[in-house]
Amino acid sequence: MNEKVNTSREDNKELIKLLIKKLHDGEDPSKIKQEFKEIIKKLTPLEISEAEEMLIKEGMPAEEIHHMCDVHLAVLQESLQEETDLAPEGHPVHILMQEHAVLLEFANNLRDLYKIIKEKNNYAEIEKEMEEIVGIVNHFKASISHYQREENTLFPYLEKHGVTQPPKIMWMDHDQIREIEKNLYQVIENHKEFEFNDFVRKFHTSAHALAELLASHFSKENRVLFPTALQVCSEDEWIDMRTQFDEIGYCCFTPEVAEFKSEIVLTETKSLEDNVIDIGTGKLTLDELKMIFKTLPIDLTFVGKDEKVVFYSEGPDRIFVRTPSVIGRNVENCHPQKSVHKVIEIVEGFKNGTLDKAEFWLELGEKFVYIRYFPVKNREGEFQGVLEVTQDISDIRKIEGEKRLL
């Protein structure tokens, strides 16, 4: 069995090596692209990456490998643009796939700009290119909602249908993408701190890594994750997802989002706004209770004792995105894999009584975010769940002295 796998990998490596040699010998890249279109049908993105890594280890210069990457990415970009008909216009999957094509185009533009600036000698010669690079970087910074819509809306619905591992793998990819983007932003924002040739090298490393990872990731989502989602999710679930997509918002580069038409007629639910709830320290109508939660300057999330999300508040400036699809989601799936062990540790500590709270604070852009977790217990002291309280305390940290007048 192993012999067959190794033989297959050797064959793949030889196919790619042959194409790279043709490029090196000056053959027309457009012809190579046509050949690669046929070969790529037999290969996965992982196999291509493995073959490229093997060639580098054998001594082939990375620059030669990157010639092949240019062809690889060009083919993938064409396929991403062609595949958007997997779902109708306005459908959540169609929106995500459109954004995939745009983001990969941005990544390829960064690589094209690298080819220009590597021929220059100093910063004064690349002012125009730097303006273009900064513009593209700003678009990548704006892509945050793309990943939020997947992680907070699409993934929970897949999990409800028992599709748990693919979302976890995609989320890990997202974390890698964010880390590469972070490195790219730092290189661009602090470029004057580097000697010119050092900057060019660092820029190339980040731009190339981002393009390769996006190509591989988008290919997996378009060809595996999205078809699976279309198979398991119902039409009314897609309607709910589209509503939640609209609430989270779109990227500045997202193509115009069409109306999502459906044959399903949604029935109106009976209003409970006049119901009065006795909470022990007073009575509130359901409408009043909703208004209070929306007014609180903190974000609340409650996870029940079965470790599934039960409730979240909707304040005016939520720090972390929440959507209705999170309700019923296992709390472990609400966090990236690198943080799951902390979540498990906190919940177990609350259950066995070794923890009475857990606190974290971090900087998110201009915000200084304070996150606290508390065990929720009944009158008998029995564990009933976990309350998460999140607050931007940037202004609170600045308070000094006293203020007694309005």
C-alpha positions as CSV (number, residue, x, y, z in Angstrom):
1,M,0.0,0.0,0.0
2,N,2.8,2.4,1.0
3,E,4.6,1.6,-2.3
4,K,1.6,2.7,-4.3
5,V,1.3,6.0,-2.4
6,N,5.0,6.7,-2.8
7,T,4.9,5.9,-6.5
8,S,1.9,8.2,-7.0
9,R,3.8,11.0,-5.2
10,E,6.9,10.4,-7.3
11,D,4.8,10.6,-10.5
12,N,3.2,13.8,-9.3
13,K,6.6,15.3,-8.5
14,E,7.9,14.4,-11.9
15,L,4.9,16.0,-13.7
16,I,5.4,19.2,-11.8
17,K,9.2,19.1,-12.3
18,L,8.7,18.7,-16.0
19,L,6.4,21.8,-16.2
20,I,8.9,23.8,-14.1
21,K,11.7,22.9,-16.5
22,K,9.6,24.0,-19.4
23,L,9.0,27.3,-17.8
24,H,12.7,27.6,-17.0
25,D,13.5,26.9,-20.7
26,G,11.3,29.8,-21.7
27,E,8.2,28.0,-22.9
28,D,5.0,30.1,-23.1
29,P,3.4,30.2,-19.6
30,S,-0.1,30.2,-21.2
31,K,0.7,26.8,-22.8
32,I,2.0,25.5,-19.5
33,K,-1.3,26.7,-17.9
34,Q,-3.3,24.5,-20.3
35,E,-1.2,21.5,-19.4
36,F,-1.5,22.2,-15.7
37,K,-5.3,22.4,-16.0
38,E,-5.2,18.7,-17.1
39,I,-2.7,17.7,-14.4
40,I,-4.5,19.5,-11.6
41,K,-7.5,17.3,-12.0
42,K,-5.4,14.4,-10.8
43,L,-3.8,16.3,-7.9
44,T,-4.9,17.8,-4.6
45,P,-3.6,21.1,-3.4
46,L,-1.7,19.2,-0.6
47,E,0.0,16.9,-3.2
48,I,1.1,19.9,-5.2
49,S,2.5,21.6,-2.1
50,E,4.3,18.4,-1.1
51,A,5.8,18.0,-4.5
52,E,7.0,21.6,-4.4
53,E,8.5,21.1,-1.0
54,M,10.3,17.9,-2.2
55,L,11.8,19.7,-5.2
56,I,13.1,22.5,-2.9
57,K,14.7,19.9,-0.6
58,E,16.4,18.4,-3.7
59,G,18.0,21.7,-4.4
60,M,15.8,23.4,-6.9
61,P,15.8,27.2,-6.2
62,A,12.7,28.5,-4.6
63,E,12.4,31.1,-7.3
64,E,12.0,28.4,-9.9
65,I,9.3,26.7,-7.8
66,H,7.5,30.1,-7.6
67,H,7.3,30.2,-11.4
68,M,5.1,27.1,-11.1
69,C,3.1,28.7,-8.3
70,D,2.2,31.5,-10.6
71,V,0.7,29.0,-13.1
72,H,-0.9,27.1,-10.2
73,L,-2.6,30.2,-8.8
74,A,-3.7,31.4,-12.2
75,V,-5.4,28.1,-12.9
76,L,-7.0,28.1,-9.4
77,Q,-8.2,31.7,-9.8
78,E,-9.9,30.8,-13.1
79,S,-11.5,27.8,-11.6
80,L,-12.8,29.8,-8.5
81,Q,-14.4,32.3,-10.9
82,E,-16.0,29.5,-12.9
83,E,-17.3,27.6,-9.9
84,T,-19.5,30.4,-8.4
85,D,-22.6,28.8,-10.1
86,L,-22.6,26.1,-7.4
87,A,-25.4,28.1,-5.8
88,P,-27.8,30.8,-7.1
89,E,-27.0,34.5,-6.8
90,G,-27.7,35.8,-3.3
91,H,-27.2,32.4,-1.8
92,P,-24.7,32.4,1.1
93,V,-22.5,29.9,-0.7
94,H,-22.5,32.0,-3.9
95,I,-21.5,35.1,-1.8
96,L,-18.6,33.3,-0.1
97,M,-17.3,31.9,-3.4
98,Q,-17.4,35.3,-5.1
99,E,-15.3,36.6,-2.2
100,H,-12.9,33.7,-2.6
101,A,-12.2,34.8,-6.2
102,V,-11.7,38.4,-5.3
103,L,-9.4,37.6,-2.4
104,L,-7.3,35.3,-4.5
105,E,-7.0,38.0,-7.1
106,F,-5.7,40.4,-4.4
107,A,-3.1,37.8,-3.4
108,N,-2.0,37.4,-6.9
109,N,-1.7,41.1,-7.4
110,L,0.6,41.3,-4.4
111,R,2.8,38.6,-6.0
112,D,2.8,40.6,-9.3
113,L,3.9,43.8,-7.4
114,Y,6.7,41.8,-5.8
115,K,8.0,41.0,-9.3
116,I,8.2,44.8,-10.0
117,I,9.8,45.9,-6.7
118,K,12.4,43.2,-6.7
119,E,14.0,44.9,-9.7
120,K,14.2,48.3,-7.9
121,N,17.0,49.6,-5.7
122,N,15.4,51.7,-3.0
123,Y,12.1,52.9,-1.5
124,A,12.0,56.1,-3.6
125,E,11.6,53.9,-6.8
126,I,8.6,52.0,-5.5
127,E,6.3,54.8,-4.2
128,K,3.5,54.0,-6.7
129,E,3.8,50.2,-5.9
130,M,3.7,50.8,-2.2
131,E,0.4,52.8,-2.6
132,E,-1.1,49.8,-4.4
133,I,0.2,47.4,-1.8
134,V,-1.3,49.4,1.0
135,G,-4.6,49.5,-0.8
136,I,-4.6,45.7,-1.2
137,V,-3.6,45.2,2.4
138,N,-6.5,47.4,3.5
139,H,-8.8,45.1,1.6
140,F,-7.4,42.1,3.3
141,K,-8.0,43.8,6.7
142,A,-11.6,44.3,5.6
143,S,-12.0,40.6,4.9
144,I,-12.6,39.8,8.5
145,S,-16.4,39.5,8.0
146,H,-15.9,36.8,5.4
147,Y,-14.4,34.5,8.0
148,Q,-16.8,35.6,10.7
149,R,-19.8,34.6,8.5
150,E,-18.3,31.2,8.0
151,E,-17.2,30.6,11.6
152,N,-20.4,32.0,13.3
153,T,-23.1,31.1,10.8
154,L,-22.2,28.3,8.3
155,F,-20.1,26.2,10.7
156,P,-22.8,25.9,13.4
157,Y,-25.3,24.7,10.9
158,L,-23.0,22.1,9.6
159,E,-22.3,20.9,13.2
160,K,-26.0,20.6,13.8
161,H,-26.1,18.1,10.9
162,G,-23.2,16.1,12.4
163,V,-20.5,17.6,10.1
164,T,-17.9,18.6,12.7
165,Q,-14.4,17.9,11.5
166,P,-14.4,19.9,8.2
167,P,-15.4,23.1,10.0
168,K,-12.6,22.5,12.6
169,I,-10.0,22.1,9.8
170,M,-11.3,25.2,8.0
171,W,-11.1,27.2,11.2
172,M,-7.5,26.1,11.7
173,D,-6.8,27.3,8.1
174,H,-8.5,30.7,9.1
175,D,-6.1,31.0,12.0
176,Q,-3.1,30.4,9.8
177,I,-4.4,32.9,7.3
178,R,-4.8,35.5,10.0
179,E,-1.3,34.9,11.3
180,I,0.2,35.3,7.8
181,E,-1.9,38.4,7.2
182,K,-0.7,39.8,10.6
183,N,3.0,39.3,9.5
184,L,2.3,40.9,6.2
185,Y,0.6,44.0,7.8
186,Q,3.6,44.4,10.1
187,V,6.1,44.2,7.2
188,I,4.1,46.9,5.3
189,E,3.4,49.2,8.2
190,N,7.0,49.1,9.4
191,H,8.7,48.9,6.1
192,K,10.9,51.9,6.6
193,E,12.5,50.2,9.5
194,F,14.0,47.6,7.2
195,E,16.9,47.9,4.7
196,F,15.3,47.8,1.3
197,N,16.4,44.4,0.1
198,D,15.4,43.0,3.5
199,F,12.0,44.5,3.1
200,V,11.6,43.0,-0.4
201,R,12.5,39.5,1.0
202,K,10.1,39.8,3.9
203,F,7.3,41.1,1.7
204,H,7.8,38.2,-0.8
205,T,7.8,35.6,2.0
206,S,4.5,36.8,3.4
207,A,2.8,37.5,0.0
208,H,3.8,34.1,-1.4
209,A,2.7,32.2,1.8
210,L,-0.7,34.1,1.8
211,A,-1.4,33.3,-1.9
212,E,-0.5,29.7,-1.5
213,L,-2.6,29.2,1.6
214,L,-5.6,31.0,0.2
215,A,-5.5,29.0,-3.0
216,S,-5.4,25.7,-1.1
217,H,-8.0,26.8,1.5
218,F,-10.5,28.2,-1.0
219,S,-10.1,25.1,-3.1
220,K,-11.0,22.9,-0.2
221,E,-14.0,25.0,0.7
222,N,-15.3,25.3,-2.8
223,R,-14.9,21.6,-3.7
224,V,-15.6,19.9,-0.3
225,L,-17.1,22.1,2.4
226,F,-19.7,24.0,0.3
227,P,-21.0,21.0,-1.6
228,T,-21.4,19.2,1.7
229,A,-23.3,22.1,3.2
230,L,-25.6,22.3,0.2
231,Q,-26.3,18.7,0.6
232,V,-27.2,18.7,4.3
233,C,-28.7,22.1,5.0
234,S,-32.3,22.8,4.2
235,E,-33.7,25.7,2.3
236,D,-35.1,27.4,5.4
237,E,-31.7,27.1,7.1
238,W,-30.1,28.9,4.1
239,I,-32.7,31.6,4.5
240,D,-31.7,32.0,8.1
241,M,-28.0,32.0,7.2
242,R,-28.5,34.7,4.6
243,T,-30.3,36.9,7.2
244,Q,-27.4,36.4,9.6
245,F,-24.9,37.1,6.8
246,D,-26.7,40.4,6.3
247,E,-26.5,41.2,10.0
248,I,-22.8,40.5,10.3
249,G,-22.2,42.5,7.1
250,Y,-20.0,42.2,4.0
251,C,-16.5,43.2,2.9
252,C,-16.0,46.5,1.0
253,F,-15.0,44.4,-2.0
254,T,-17.9,41.9,-1.9
255,P,-19.7,42.0,-5.3
256,E,-23.2,43.4,-5.1
257,V,-25.3,41.0,-3.0
258,A,-28.4,39.9,-4.8
259,E,-31.7,39.2,-3.1
260,F,-32.0,35.6,-2.1
261,K,-35.2,34.3,-3.5
262,S,-37.0,31.3,-2.0
263,E,-40.3,29.5,-2.5
264,I,-40.6,29.1,1.3
265,V,-43.2,31.3,3.0
266,L,-42.2,32.0,6.6
267,T,-45.1,32.1,9.1
268,E,-45.2,34.8,11.6
269,T,-44.8,33.7,15.2
270,K,-47.2,35.0,17.9
271,S,-45.8,38.0,19.8
272,L,-44.9,37.5,23.4
273,E,-44.1,41.1,24.0
274,D,-46.9,41.6,26.6
275,N,-45.8,38.6,28.7
276,V,-44.7,39.5,32.2
277,I,-41.8,37.6,33.7
278,D,-41.2,37.5,37.5
279,I,-37.5,37.3,38.1
280,G,-37.6,37.5,41.9
281,T,-36.4,41.1,42.2
282,G,-39.1,42.5,40.1
283,K,-41.4,41.9,37.1
284,L,-40.5,42.8,33.5
285,T,-42.3,42.4,30.3
286,L,-40.4,40.4,27.6
287,D,-40.0,43.6,25.6
288,E,-38.5,45.4,28.6
289,L,-36.1,42.5,29.2
290,K,-34.9,42.6,25.6
291,M,-34.4,46.3,25.8
292,I,-32.3,46.0,29.0
293,F,-30.0,43.4,27.4
294,K,-29.6,45.5,24.3
295,T,-28.7,48.6,26.4
296,L,-26.1,46.9,28.7
297,P,-22.6,48.1,27.9
298,I,-21.3,44.6,28.2
299,D,-21.7,41.4,26.1
300,L,-23.2,38.4,27.8
301,T,-23.2,34.8,26.7
302,F,-24.6,31.9,28.7
303,V,-23.5,28.3,28.2
304,G,-25.7,25.6,29.9
305,K,-24.5,22.7,32.0
306,D,-24.6,20.5,28.9
307,E,-21.9,22.9,27.4
308,K,-24.1,24.2,24.7
309,V,-24.8,27.9,24.1
310,V,-28.2,28.9,25.4
311,F,-28.2,32.7,25.2
312,Y,-26.3,35.8,24.1
313,S,-27.1,39.5,24.5
314,E,-27.2,41.9,21.6
315,G,-25.6,45.2,22.7
316,P,-25.1,48.2,20.5
317,D,-21.4,47.4,20.0
318,R,-20.7,43.7,20.3
319,I,-17.1,42.9,20.5
320,F,-17.2,39.3,19.3
321,V,-19.7,38.3,16.6
322,R,-22.7,36.2,17.6
323,T,-25.5,35.0,15.4
324,P,-28.7,33.0,16.2
325,S,-27.0,29.9,14.7
326,V,-24.7,29.7,17.7
327,I,-27.7,28.7,19.9
328,G,-27.3,25.0,20.7
329,R,-23.7,24.9,19.5
330,N,-21.2,23.1,21.7
331,V,-19.0,25.7,23.4
332,E,-15.8,23.9,22.2
333,N,-16.8,24.5,18.6
334,C,-17.2,28.3,19.2
335,H,-13.4,28.7,19.7
336,P,-10.4,28.1,17.4
337,Q,-8.6,24.8,18.1
338,K,-5.7,26.5,19.7
339,S,-8.0,27.8,22.4
340,V,-10.2,24.8,23.0
341,H,-7.9,23.4,25.8
342,K,-8.4,26.6,27.8
343,V,-12.2,26.4,27.4
344,I,-12.2,22.8,28.6
345,E,-10.0,23.7,31.6
346,I,-12.3,26.5,32.6
347,V,-15.5,24.5,32.4
348,E,-14.0,21.6,34.3
349,G,-12.7,24.0,37.0
350,F,-16.2,25.4,37.4
351,K,-17.7,22.0,37.6
352,N,-15.4,20.6,40.2
353,G,-15.2,23.8,42.2
354,T,-11.5,24.5,41.8
355,L,-12.2,27.8,39.9
356,D,-14.7,30.6,40.9
357,K,-13.8,32.8,37.9
358,A,-11.5,33.1,34.9
359,E,-10.3,36.4,33.5
360,F,-8.5,37.5,30.4
361,W,-7.7,40.8,28.8
362,L,-6.3,41.6,25.4
363,E,-5.9,44.5,22.9
364,L,-8.1,44.3,19.7
365,G,-7.1,47.3,17.6
366,E,-8.0,50.4,19.7
367,K,-10.1,48.4,22.1
368,F,-8.8,46.9,25.4
369,V,-11.1,44.0,26.0
370,Y,-11.8,42.5,29.4
371,I,-13.3,38.9,29.3
372,R,-14.6,37.2,32.4
373,Y,-16.1,33.8,33.0
374,F,-18.2,32.9,36.0
375,P,-19.8,29.6,37.1
376,V,-23.6,29.8,37.3
377,K,-25.1,27.8,40.2
378,N,-28.5,27.2,41.7
379,R,-29.6,27.7,45.3
380,E,-28.1,24.3,46.2
381,G,-24.8,25.3,44.8
382,E,-25.0,22.9,41.8
383,F,-23.3,23.9,38.6
384,Q,-25.8,25.0,35.9
385,G,-23.6,26.6,33.3
386,V,-21.0,29.3,32.5
387,L,-21.6,33.1,32.0
388,E,-19.2,35.0,29.8
389,V,-19.0,38.7,30.3
390,T,-17.1,40.8,27.7
391,Q,-16.4,44.5,27.9
392,D,-14.3,47.1,26.2
393,I,-12.7,48.9,29.1
394,S,-10.5,51.3,27.1
395,D,-12.3,54.4,28.5
396,I,-12.6,52.9,32.0
397,R,-8.8,52.5,32.3
398,K,-8.4,56.2,31.7
399,I,-10.6,57.3,34.6
400,E,-8.8,59.3,37.4
401,G,-10.0,61.4,40.3
402,E,-13.7,62.0,40.8
403,K,-16.7,63.1,38.8
404,R,-19.7,64.2,40.9
405,L,-21.5,66.4,38.4
406,L,-23.1,65.6,35.0
